[in-house]
């Protein structure tokens, strides 16, 4: 089977490529903006494509005739989405519309990556059938994109996830774990929010969840995340303890003190009972995730 992966230069994309190749039954076509930034170059096809251009998307899908499309490409920096709403809409909604239309022409199974930010954070953690009510523009754009998928003629799965962490093959891109580690090693204080709750997700687990869905062509909504409700402060303390760094340098703050352009839901997190039952999905603990990330950043 042919699987087309969008956003392949991103954190999830760089974990999807080797996982689908290792499975053995997939021909992988990866696409991203600009040149391929994943160091592994063999046994798959890479195409640089602007997903905001309908003609380019149509041409890509017609050329490769994928059986499965995993749409992970997105504008996901929440504050950037709030400040650049047109770009956010074009990237998150327009590109999804073009991909859905192209997928319909080849009858591909469509897996769409979404977010816990479709929820308002008043009653988390959430099941798959909880009503959406985004409080920022990023969440609004993802709800609109979800509806395009739901209302399509396709067989589809929508994967919602939370606060994905891991290592990407780009030394300029940080993640929370390396940010905490690097600052504390230099003796610098870090200020971390303690009034937002999430179920942080190891990128390896998210990629595996997508593979499980693809293998079964399991349709509908699936929550794919970690299984522990933690605040960013909890994550920072656990990171400091794991690397044997000074936890007194980690300062807890309220989200209100940050004055961020985009509002964040207070308590999201996702309940993963459905994925566990229907897919056999079992995420790693945050402690296990730290072990894996530590190995990848070669500390």
GULUMLO-58072 format. One record per residue: residue number from 1; y, x, z of N, C-alpha, C in turn; residue in three letters. Coordinates in pm, whole numbers, plus 50000, padded with zeros to 5 digits. Each point is the difference from the previous one (the first is absolute). Layout:
N
{NUM {Y X Z} {Y X Z} {Y X Z} "ALA"}
...
end
This chain:
299
{1 {49880 50084 50000} {50120 49916 50000} {50125 50087 50000} "UNK"}
{2 {50102 49950 49935} {50128 50070 49999} {50092 49941 50106} "UNK"}
{3 {50059 50090 50083} {50096 49955 50100} {50133 50070 49973} "UNK"}
{4 {50107 49919 49994} {50135 50052 49981} {50071 49997 50135} "UNK"}
{5 {50050 50115 50043} {50067 50014 50129} {50147 50030 49977} "UNK"}
{6 {50089 49912 50045} {50143 50027 49991} {50047 50065 50130} "UNK"}
{7 {50114 50071 49990} {50050 50070 50118} {49913 50117 50038} "UNK"}
{8 {49940 50065 49901} {49898 50102 50031} {50059 50128 50057} "UNK"}
{9 {50133 50018 49992} {50062 50117 50063} {50028 49978 50147} "UNK"}
{10 {49982 49877 50047} {50029 49968 50139} {49884 50028 50093} "UNK"}
{11 {50021 49971 50127} {49901 50029 50104} {49868 49928 49973} "UNK"}
{12 {50006 49871 49977} {49876 49926 49974} {49937 50043 49868} "UNK"}
{13 {50081 50011 49895} {49946 50036 49869} {49922 50130 50002} "UNK"}
{14 {50051 50099 50075} {49934 50130 50005} {49870 49996 50080} "UNK"}
{15 {49979 49894 50074} {49870 49984 50068} {49907 49906 49922} "UNK"}
{16 {50058 49913 49919} {49916 49911 49918} {49928 50077 49890} "UNK"}
{17 {50070 50093 49936} {49942 50070 49884} {49867 50067 50035} "UNK"}
{18 {49995 50090 50099} {49872 50066 50029} {49894 49904 50053} "UNK"}
{19 {50042 49900 50074} {49903 49905 50056} {49929 49922 49890} "UNK"}
{20 {50076 49952 49901} {49939 49925 49890} {49917 50090 49911} "UNK"}
{21 {50043 50125 49983} {49920 50094 49922} {49867 50031 50070} "UNK"}
{22 {50006 50018 50131} {49878 50031 50076} {49901 49883 49997} "UNK"}
{23 {50051 49880 49987} {49911 49884 49997} {49903 50006 49883} "UNK"}
{24 {50045 50058 49891} {49910 50029 49889} {49992 49898 49889} "UNK"}
{25 {50052 49879 50024} {49989 49899 49894} {50133 49964 49936} "UNK"}
{26 {50103 50078 50030} {50133 49967 49949} {50056 50111 49911} "UNK"}
{27 {50061 49959 49889} {50090 50086 49925} {50140 49970 50052} "UNK"}
{28 {50071 50104 50044} {50129 49981 50067} {50114 50034 49905} "UNK"}
{29 {50094 49905 49989} {50126 50024 49930} {50109 49988 50105} "UNK"}
{30 {50074 50108 50021} {50105 50002 50100} {50135 50001 49932} "UNK"}
{31 {50096 49932 50061} {50134 49999 49943} {50104 50009 50110} "UNK"}
{32 {50107 50071 49969} {50110 50014 50093} {50127 50032 49924} "UNK"}
{33 {50108 50018 50075} {50127 50038 49937} {50003 50151 49982} "UNK"}
{34 {50033 50044 49881} {50012 50142 49975} {49865 50071 49997} "UNK"}
{35 {50002 50133 50012} {49876 50076 49990} {49904 49974 50115} "UNK"}
{36 {49875 50031 49978} {49896 49983 50101} {50023 50100 50114} "UNK"}
{37 {50014 49949 50122} {50024 50088 50115} {49875 50021 50084} "UNK"}
{38 {49888 49945 49956} {49875 50018 50074} {49932 50126 49948} "UNK"}
{39 {49970 50098 50087} {49945 50126 49951} {49864 49989 49932} "UNK"}
{40 {49922 49900 50035} {49871 49980 49934} {50025 49938 49862} "UNK"}
{41 {49957 50068 49894} {50035 49956 49865} {49879 49963 49914} "UNK"}
{42 {49880 50026 50048} {49881 49983 49916} {49937 49862 50016} "UNK"}
{43 {49932 49957 49894} {49911 49882 50002} {50072 49866 50007} "UNK"}
{44 {50130 49999 49978} {50071 49872 49990} {50118 50017 49906} "UNK"}
{45 {50058 49889 49958} {50113 49999 49907} {50128 49969 50076} "UNK"}
{46 {50105 50076 49973} {50131 49970 50058} {50098 49964 49890} "UNK"}
{47 {50074 49893 50023} {50105 49957 49906} {50130 49979 50078} "UNK"}
{48 {50107 50066 49957} {50131 49975 50058} {50058 49875 49934} "UNK"}
{49 {50024 49897 50079} {50046 49872 49946} {50107 49941 50091} "UNK"}
{50 {50104 49945 49938} {50103 49926 50073} {49955 49855 50009} "UNK"}
{51 {49955 49960 50118} {49948 49864 50016} {50109 49894 49995} "UNK"}
{52 {50126 50043 49999} {50110 49904 49989} {50031 49966 49854} "UNK"}
{53 {49922 50057 49911} {50017 49973 49857} {49879 49920 49949} "UNK"}
{54 {50024 49876 49961} {49890 49909 49963} {49916 50055 49886} "UNK"}
{55 {50067 50059 49899} {49928 50052 49884} {49908 50115 50037} "UNK"}
{56 {50047 50088 50088} {49918 50114 50042} {49877 49954 50078} "UNK"}
{57 {50019 49899 50084} {49888 49947 50079} {49897 49935 49908} "UNK"}
{58 {50048 49921 49906} {49911 49932 49905} {49920 50103 49920} "UNK"}
{59 {50067 50102 49954} {49936 50105 49920} {49893 50074 50083} "UNK"}
{60 {50032 50030 50126} {49906 50070 50089} {49872 49920 50019} "UNK"}
{61 {50015 49872 50029} {49883 49917 50028} {49919 49974 49873} "UNK"}
{62 {50069 49977 49890} {49928 49979 49873} {49922 50125 49958} "UNK"}
{63 {50057 50116 50026} {49936 50126 49962} {49871 50024 50079} "UNK"}
{64 {50005 49973 50132} {49887 50038 50086} {49905 49885 50033} "UNK"}
{65 {50045 49874 49984} {49914 49884 50024} {49929 50008 50136} "UNK"}
{66 {50075 50014 50109} {49935 50016 50131} {49929 49873 50046} "UNK"}
{67 {49889 50020 50070} {49929 49888 50063} {50067 49960 50131} "UNK"}
{68 {50060 50099 50067} {50065 49980 50129} {50135 50070 49998} "UNK"}
{69 {50102 49934 50052} {50130 50062 50018} {50033 49999 50149} "UNK"}
{70 {50032 50116 50055} {50047 50009 50139} {50147 50035 49995} "UNK"}
{71 {50083 49904 50037} {50145 50019 49988} {50057 50044 50134} "UNK"}
{72 {50008 50132 50016} {50057 50056 50123} {50140 50054 49982} "UNK"}
{73 {50048 50006 49876} {50134 50050 49974} {50105 49904 50054} "UNK"}
{74 {50099 50052 50071} {50103 49913 50058} {50117 50084 50048} "UNK"}
{75 {50112 49932 50021} {50112 50058 50075} {49981 49953 50144} "UNK"}
{76 {49964 50092 50087} {49955 49959 50134} {50087 50053 50113} "UNK"}
{77 {50104 50080 49969} {50092 50042 50105} {50088 49881 50035} "UNK"}
{78 {49983 49948 50120} {50057 49870 50035} {50153 50000 49993} "UNK"}
{79 {50062 50105 50048} {50146 50005 49997} {50053 50017 49858} "UNK"}
{80 {49929 50078 49918} {50040 50014 49860} {49995 49866 49928} "UNK"}
{81 {49898 49921 50032} {49988 49866 49939} {50118 49912 50040} "UNK"}
{82 {50043 50011 50124} {50112 49918 50049} {50130 50040 49931} "UNK"}
{83 {50015 50131 49975} {50125 50050 49942} {50003 49991 49848} "UNK"}
{84 {49880 49997 49938} {49991 49997 49853} {49910 49884 49958} "UNK"}
{85 {50050 49880 50018} {49916 49880 49983} {49954 49981 49856} "UNK"}
{86 {50086 50033 49905} {49959 49984 49860} {49884 50093 49967} "UNK"}
{87 {50011 50124 50042} {49892 50097 49975} {49872 49957 50070} "UNK"}
{88 {50013 49950 50122} {49885 49951 50075} {49932 49885 49926} "UNK"}
{89 {50078 49905 49954} {49942 49883 49931} {49934 50042 49869} "UNK"}
{90 {50068 50086 49925} {49943 50044 49872} {49868 50074 50021} "UNK"}
{91 {49994 50083 50104} {49881 50081 50025} {49887 49919 50060} "UNK"}
{92 {50031 49916 50099} {49895 49931 50074} {49960 49866 49939} "UNK"}
{93 {50094 49934 49934} {49969 49868 49943} {49987 50009 49848} "UNK"}
{94 {50099 50060 49934} {49996 50010 49854} {49876 50074 49952} "UNK"}
{95 {49972 50115 50059} {49883 50078 49957} {49872 49923 50024} "UNK"}
{96 {49993 49928 50111} {49880 49919 50028} {49984 49890 49896} "UNK"}
{97 {50111 49938 49961} {49993 49895 49897} {49945 50057 49870} "UNK"}
{98 {50048 50117 49959} {49953 50061 49875} {49852 50036 50009} "UNK"}
{99 {49960 50053 50114} {49859 50038 50018} {49908 49878 50001} "UNK"}
{100 {50044 49894 50066} {49920 49876 50005} {49982 49945 49859} "UNK"}
{101 {50108 49994 49923} {49990 49949 49862} {49905 50086 49916} "UNK"}
{102 {50013 50132 50016} {49913 50089 49924} {49855 49987 50046} "UNK"}
{103 {49980 49985 50131} {49865 49984 50054} {49934 49872 49949} "UNK"}
{104 {50081 49895 49984} {49945 49873 49950} {49946 50017 49858} "UNK"}
{105 {50062 50088 49923} {49957 50017 49861} {49864 50069 49990} "UNK"}
{106 {49959 50072 50106} {49869 50068 49998} {49907 49946 50109} "UNK"}
{107 {50050 49897 50073} {49922 49935 50106} {49954 50100 50107} "UNK"}
{108 {50092 50085 50042} {49967 50099 50103} {50004 49937 50140} "UNK"}
{109 {49916 50051 50088} {50007 49964 50142} {50119 50074 50059} "UNK"}
{110 {50089 49928 50070} {50130 50054 50040} {50006 50013 50152} "UNK"}
{111 {50016 50125 50046} {50015 50026 50144} {50145 50041 50024} "UNK"}
{112 {50070 49922 50081} {50142 50023 50025} {50020 50047 50144} "UNK"}
{113 {50074 50110 50016} {50028 50055 50133} {50128 49939 50056} "UNK"}
{114 {49986 49937 50116} {50114 49938 50066} {50016 50057 50141} "UNK"}
{115 {50071 49928 50085} {50051 50059 50123} {50006 49900 50114} "UNK"}
{116 {49998 50051 50122} {50022 49915 50118} {50144 49951 50006} "UNK"}
{117 {50090 50061 49922} {50140 49959 50004} {50026 49868 49926} "UNK"}
{118 {49895 49935 49952} {50016 49862 49952} {50015 49904 50119} "UNK"}
{119 {49976 50049 50123} {50008 49918 50120} {50126 50031 50080} "UNK"}
{120 {50040 49904 50085} {50124 50018 50077} {49980 50075 50132} "UNK"}
{121 {49876 50022 50041} {49975 50078 50121} {50013 49924 50129} "UNK"}
{122 {50005 49867 49992} {50015 49919 50121} {49867 49963 50063} "UNK"}
{123 {49892 50003 49921} {49871 49956 50052} {49884 50092 49956} "UNK"}
{124 {50029 50129 49987} {49894 50093 49961} {49904 50029 50114} "UNK"}
{125 {49884 50056 49971} {49952 50036 49866} {49955 49877 49921} "UNK"}
{126 {49989 50016 49866} {49984 49888 49909} {49864 49997 49932} "UNK"}
{127 {49954 49878 49975} {49883 49979 49915} {50047 49984 49855} "UNK"}
{128 {49902 49994 49909} {50033 49989 49857} {50072 49871 49966} "UNK"}
{129 {49976 49893 50075} {50058 49871 49963} {50127 49967 50078} "UNK"}
{130 {50056 50096 50072} {50126 49976 50072} {50113 49979 49900} "UNK"}
{131 {50095 49911 50031} {50111 49975 49907} {50094 50120 49991} "UNK"}
{132 {50043 50030 49878} {50091 50113 49980} {50143 49958 50030} "UNK"}
{133 {50079 50097 50048} {50142 49973 50028} {50072 50134 50015} "UNK"}
{134 {50023 50070 49888} {50057 50136 50009} {50143 49999 50052} "UNK"}
{135 {50036 50109 50070} {50137 50011 50054} {50077 50116 49937} "UNK"}
{136 {49942 50064 49897} {50074 50102 49926} {49968 49985 49851} "UNK"}
{137 {50076 50071 49917} {49987 49980 49855} {49870 50058 49945} "UNK"}
{138 {49953 50108 50061} {49870 50054 49960} {49891 49894 50017} "UNK"}
{139 {49995 49937 50116} {49902 49895 50024} {50018 49884 49904} "UNK"}
{140 {50125 49964 49972} {50029 49891 49907} {49945 50031 49861} "UNK"}
{141 {50019 50125 49956} {49951 50038 49868} {49847 49998 49994} "UNK"}
{142 {49935 50037 50108} {49854 50001 50000} {49943 49858 50004} "UNK"}
{143 {50068 49910 50070} {49957 49858 49997} {50011 49946 49858} "UNK"}
{144 {50110 50030 49932} {50018 49953 49862} {49891 50057 49909} "UNK"}
{145 {49967 50127 50019} {49895 50062 49919} {49863 49939 50031} "UNK"}
{146 {49973 49976 50128} {49875 49934 50037} {49986 49866 49927} "UNK"}
{147 {50108 49925 49993} {49995 49867 49936} {49972 50010 49850} "UNK"}
{148 {50051 50105 49938} {49968 50021 49858} {49849 50020 49982} "UNK"}
{149 {49941 50076 50091} {49856 50026 49992} {49921 49871 50028} "UNK"}
{150 {50038 49929 50104} {49930 49877 50039} {50004 49897 49888} "UNK"}
{151 {50115 49990 49932} {50017 49898 49896} {49954 50045 49861} "UNK"}
{152 {49940 50117 49993} {49952 50051 49871} {49867 49936 49963} "UNK"}
{153 {49951 50033 49882} {49869 49952 49953} {49888 50097 50039} "UNK"}
{154 {50035 50098 50080} {49908 50109 50030} {49913 49971 50121} "UNK"}
{155 {49887 50072 50008} {49930 50014 50126} {50074 50111 50074} "UNK"}
{156 {50038 49975 50126} {50088 50094 50069} {49962 50018 50146} "UNK"}
{157 {50045 50112 50053} {49997 50025 50144} {50136 50056 50040} "UNK"}
{158 {50052 49951 50111} {50125 50054 50055} {49966 50071 50129} "UNK"}
{159 {50032 50128 50005} {49970 50084 50115} {50129 50024 50078} "UNK"}
{160 {50005 49948 50121} {50115 50030 50087} {49962 50112 50095} "UNK"}
{161 {50095 50090 50021} {49973 50115 50086} {50123 50031 50084} "UNK"}
{162 {49987 50098 50089} {50104 50027 50100} {50018 50149 50020} "UNK"}
{163 {50122 50048 49999} {50036 50134 50045} {49893 50104 49964} "UNK"}
{164 {49988 50025 49871} {49895 50090 49951} {50040 50145 50025} "UNK"}
{165 {49907 50076 50055} {50028 50141 50028} {49891 50088 49939} "UNK"}
{166 {50036 50125 49972} {49907 50094 49941} {50077 50112 49933} "UNK"}
{167 {49932 50079 49922} {50061 50117 49936} {49997 49984 49850} "UNK"}
{168 {50113 50024 49936} {50011 49994 49855} {50022 50142 49947} "UNK"}
{169 {49956 50025 49878} {50011 50134 49942} {50142 50025 49950} "UNK"}
{170 {50093 50002 50092} {50141 50026 49968} {50065 50053 50128} "UNK"}
{171 {50029 50128 50005} {50051 50060 50124} {50135 49944 50044} "UNK"}
{172 {50071 49931 49912} {50132 49947 50034} {49992 49860 50063} "UNK"}
{173 {49880 49941 49997} {49988 49864 50053} {49937 50004 50139} "UNK"}
{174 {50074 49949 50095} {49956 50001 50138} {49927 49871 50034} "UNK"}
{175 {49928 49999 50109} {49950 49876 50057} {50021 50011 50150} "UNK"}
{176 {49979 49892 50072} {50038 49998 50141} {49930 50110 50079} "UNK"}
{177 {49874 50025 49971} {49924 50098 50077} {50055 50141 49978} "UNK"}
{178 {50023 50036 49874} {50053 50134 49973} {50144 50012 50048} "UNK"}
{179 {50077 49891 49994} {50138 50001 50048} {50004 50028 50151} "UNK"}
{180 {49918 49930 50075} {49993 50023 50146} {49952 50142 50029} "UNK"}
{181 {49893 50039 49936} {49941 50132 50023} {50101 50112 49971} "UNK"}
{182 {50063 49993 49883} {50091 50107 49959} {50121 50011 50092} "UNK"}
{183 {50056 49886 50039} {50116 50003 50089} {49965 50052 50138} "UNK"}
{184 {49891 49954 50056} {49963 50043 50135} {49962 50148 50002} "UNK"}
{185 {49938 50048 49893} {49966 50143 49994} {50126 50087 50000} "UNK"}
{186 {50110 49944 49949} {50127 50072 49998} {50084 49974 50126} "UNK"}
{187 {49942 49926 50094} {50070 49970 50124} {50108 49894 49987} "UNK"}
{188 {49995 49924 49891} {50101 49896 49977} {49953 49866 50057} "UNK"}
{189 {50095 49925 50054} {49969 49866 50048} {49983 49903 49883} "UNK"}
{190 {49913 49901 50018} {49990 49892 49901} {50023 49867 50072} "UNK"}
{191 {50076 49914 49937} {50027 49867 50054} {49914 49900 49923} "UNK"}
{192 {49920 49923 50073} {49902 49914 49935} {50005 49860 50062} "UNK"}
{193 {49992 49901 49913} {50011 49860 50041} {49880 49957 50084} "UNK"}
{194 {50030 49927 50108} {49893 49951 50088} {49999 49848 50012} "UNK"}
{195 {50075 49931 49913} {50001 49854 50008} {49959 49937 49867} "UNK"}
{196 {49918 50070 49924} {49937 49945 49880} {49850 50032 50007} "UNK"}
{197 {49919 49900 49966} {49855 50017 50011} {49934 49984 49864} "UNK"}
{198 {49908 50090 49970} {49930 50002 49871} {49852 50031 50022} "UNK"}
{199 {49922 49986 49893} {49862 50049 50000} {49992 50111 49895} "UNK"}
{200 {50039 50123 50035} {50011 50109 49901} {49869 50025 49926} "UNK"}
{201 {50015 50035 49873} {49886 50006 49908} {49985 50139 49941} "UNK"}
{202 {49884 50061 50019} {49970 50127 49936} {49982 49975 49851} "UNK"}
{203 {50066 50081 49915} {49997 49974 49856} {49857 50002 49946} "UNK"}
{204 {49912 50082 50057} {49860 50003 49957} {49934 49864 50019} "UNK"}
{205 {50034 49934 50111} {49942 49869 50028} {50052 49895 49902} "UNK"}
{206 {50129 50007 49969} {50058 49907 49904} {49935 50017 49862} "UNK"}
{207 {49982 50125 49959} {49935 50027 49871} {49857 49946 50000} "UNK"}
{208 {49928 50020 50110} {49864 49950 50008} {49997 49848 49994} "UNK"}
{209 {50095 49935 50066} {50009 49854 49993} {50017 49952 49857} "UNK"}
{210 {50083 50071 49922} {50019 49964 49859} {49871 50019 49921} "UNK"}
{211 {49926 50107 50028} {49873 50023 49930} {49898 49891 50034} "UNK"}
{212 {49994 49962 50127} {49907 49894 50040} {50031 49869 49929} "UNK"}
{213 {50129 49969 49988} {50043 49879 49928} {49964 50010 49853} "UNK"}
{214 {50027 50116 49939} {49971 50020 49858} {49850 49989 49973} "UNK"}
{215 {49919 50061 50085} {49855 49998 49979} {49943 49859 50003} "UNK"}
{216 {50057 49916 50086} {49950 49862 50013} {50080 49901 49916} "UNK"}
{217 {50111 50049 49943} {50098 49909 49937} {50027 49883 50094} "UNK"}
{218 {50024 50037 50124} {50027 49901 50106} {50141 49948 49983} "UNK"}
{219 {50014 49868 49989} {50134 49947 49973} {50061 49935 50122} "UNK"}
{220 {50133 49980 49991} {50075 49941 50110} {50081 50105 50074} "UNK"}
{221 {50051 49961 50117} {50079 50091 50083} {49908 50081 50092} "UNK"}
{222 {50033 50128 50015} {49928 50085 50095} {50100 50085 50078} "UNK"}
{223 {49988 49996 50133} {50074 50093 50085} {49919 50128 50012} "UNK"}
{224 {50060 50110 49956} {49935 50131 50009} {50093 50092 50078} "UNK"}
{225 {49970 50021 50126} {50086 50084 50084} {49915 50063 50110} "UNK"}
{226 {50068 50069 50090} {49934 50046 50121} {49972 49884 50093} "UNK"}
{227 {49937 50031 50113} {49958 49894 50093} {50063 50017 50137} "UNK"}
{228 {50099 50089 50013} {50066 50024 50127} {50148 49964 49988} "UNK"}
{229 {50050 49922 50094} {50142 49964 50000} {50077 50107 50075} "UNK"}
{230 {50085 50072 49927} {50075 50112 50057} {50147 49989 49960} "UNK"}
{231 {50087 50055 50083} {50140 50017 49960} {50013 50139 49935} "UNK"}
{232 {50106 50023 49922} {50023 50135 49951} {50008 50103 50114} "UNK"}
{233 {50054 49960 50114} {50004 50090 50116} {49859 50036 50045} "UNK"}
{234 {49912 49900 50007} {49859 50028 50035} {49940 50102 49903} "UNK"}
{235 {50026 49980 49871} {49947 50090 49898} {50054 50142 50020} "UNK"}
{236 {50129 50011 50031} {50061 50132 50019} {49942 50071 50122} "UNK"}
{237 {49981 49927 50109} {49941 50060 50121} {49857 50046 49973} "UNK"}
{238 {49922 49915 49934} {49861 50037 49968} {49996 50122 49908} "UNK"}
{239 {50097 50008 49907} {50007 50115 49910} {50034 50126 50079} "UNK"}
{240 {50098 49991 50089} {50038 50116 50082} {49883 50047 50085} "UNK"}
{241 {49930 49905 50062} {49886 50036 50084} {49890 50065 49918} "UNK"}
{242 {49976 49947 49881} {49893 50055 49915} {50028 50145 49965} "UNK"}
{243 {50125 50031 49965} {50036 50136 49959} {50042 50087 50118} "UNK"}
{244 {49984 49943 50124} {50032 50073 50124} {50147 50047 50000} "UNK"}
{245 {50087 49906 49969} {50144 50026 49998} {50067 49926 50116} "UNK"}
{246 {50126 50032 50022} {50073 49949 50116} {50039 49853 49981} "UNK"}
{247 {49932 49911 50071} {50028 49856 49987} {50138 49963 50055} "UNK"}
{248 {50057 50085 50086} {50132 49967 50056} {50110 50005 49894} "UNK"}
{249 {49969 50061 49885} {50097 50004 49890} {50002 49869 49921} "UNK"}
{250 {49905 49910 50028} {49993 49871 49930} {50078 49898 50083} "UNK"}
{251 {50109 49951 49944} {50087 49906 50071} {49984 49860 49942} "UNK"}
{252 {49975 49902 50088} {49986 49862 49952} {50137 49935 49987} "UNK"}
{253 {50018 49927 49890} {50126 49930 49976} {49971 49859 49951} "UNK"}
{254 {50103 49917 50002} {49991 49866 49943} {50038 50003 49854} "UNK"}
{255 {49937 49916 49921} {50032 49993 49857} {50146 49964 49977} "UNK"}
{256 {50060 49926 50094} {50139 49957 49983} {50096 50119 49996} "UNK"}
{257 {49962 50111 50062} {50090 50115 50005} {50006 50075 49868} "UNK"}
{258 {49909 49970 49908} {49993 50075 49874} {50097 49949 49895} "UNK"}
{259 {50043 49875 50011} {50092 49940 49902} {49952 50020 49857} "UNK"}
{260 {49874 49968 49975} {49943 50015 49866} {50047 49888 49908} "UNK"}
{261 {50018 50028 49870} {50045 49895 49907} {49907 49879 49996} "UNK"}
{262 {49870 50022 50009} {49902 49891 49991} {49944 49967 50137} "UNK"}
{263 {49990 49870 50029} {49936 49956 50123} {49850 50028 49994} "UNK"}
{264 {49941 50031 50114} {49855 50019 50010} {49941 49892 50090} "UNK"}
{265 {49885 49946 49962} {49935 49904 50089} {49955 50069 50128} "UNK"}
{266 {50012 49930 50113} {49969 50063 50128} {49851 50026 50018} "UNK"}
{267 {49920 49897 49979} {49855 50017 50022} {49923 49943 49883} "UNK"}
{268 {49948 50090 49919} {49913 49954 49892} {49857 50039 50036} "UNK"}
{269 {49944 50093 49924} {49858 50030 50018} {49917 49894 49931} "UNK"}
{270 {49880 50038 49959} {49913 49909 49926} {49864 49991 50068} "UNK"}
{271 {49944 49881 49999} {49864 49979 50050} {49903 50018 49884} "UNK"}
{272 {49897 50080 50019} {49915 50043 49888} {49860 49940 50005} "UNK"}
{273 {49983 49890 50074} {49866 49939 50015} {49939 49962 49865} "UNK"}
{274 {50082 49946 49910} {49948 49957 49870} {49947 50120 49921} "UNK"}
{275 {50076 50107 49995} {49957 50119 49926} {49874 50060 50063} "UNK"}
{276 {49992 49997 50131} {49881 50052 50068} {49877 49917 49963} "UNK"}
{277 {50017 49869 49999} {49886 49910 49975} {49960 49999 49853} "UNK"}
{278 {50098 49989 49909} {49968 49981 49858} {49981 50131 49923} "UNK"}
{279 {50063 50108 50050} {49995 50127 49927} {49925 50109 50075} "UNK"}
{280 {49978 49978 50130} {49944 50108 50082} {50103 50107 50031} "UNK"}
{281 {50128 49963 49997} {50109 50096 50023} {50009 50036 50148} "UNK"}
{282 {50002 50129 50028} {50013 50049 50137} {50096 50119 50001} "UNK"}
{283 {50122 49981 50048} {50098 50109 49998} {49973 50103 50109} "UNK"}
{284 {50050 50119 49978} {49997 50103 50103} {50100 49966 50111} "UNK"}
{285 {49978 50054 50119} {50099 49989 50106} {50117 50092 49967} "UNK"}
{286 {50111 49981 50069} {50115 50088 49977} {49964 50144 50039} "UNK"}
{287 {49921 50017 50105} {49957 50135 50040} {49917 50065 49889} "UNK"}
{288 {49911 49923 49939} {49920 50053 49889} {50088 50030 49880} "UNK"}
{289 {50101 49915 49977} {50093 50024 49891} {50077 50129 50019} "UNK"}
{290 {50040 50028 50124} {50070 50125 50029} {49913 50122 49967} "UNK"}
{291 {49872 49991 50033} {49907 50109 49969} {49997 50027 49849} "UNK"}
{292 {49993 49892 49923} {49993 50014 49853} {50130 50057 49945} "UNK"}
{293 {50112 49947 50045} {50130 50049 49952} {50020 50146 50038} "UNK"}
{294 {49962 50036 50122} {50013 50139 50045} {49923 50095 49908} "UNK"}
{295 {49882 49959 49959} {49921 50082 49909} {50066 50016 49865} "UNK"}
{296 {50068 49895 49956} {50062 50003 49867} {50132 50078 49997} "UNK"}
{297 {50070 50004 50114} {50125 50076 49999} {49976 50145 50042} "UNK"}
{298 {49871 50033 50025} {49959 50139 50024} {50079 50063 50112} "UNK"}
{299 {49999 49932 50113} {50073 50054 50115} {49924 50117 50061} "UNK"}
end
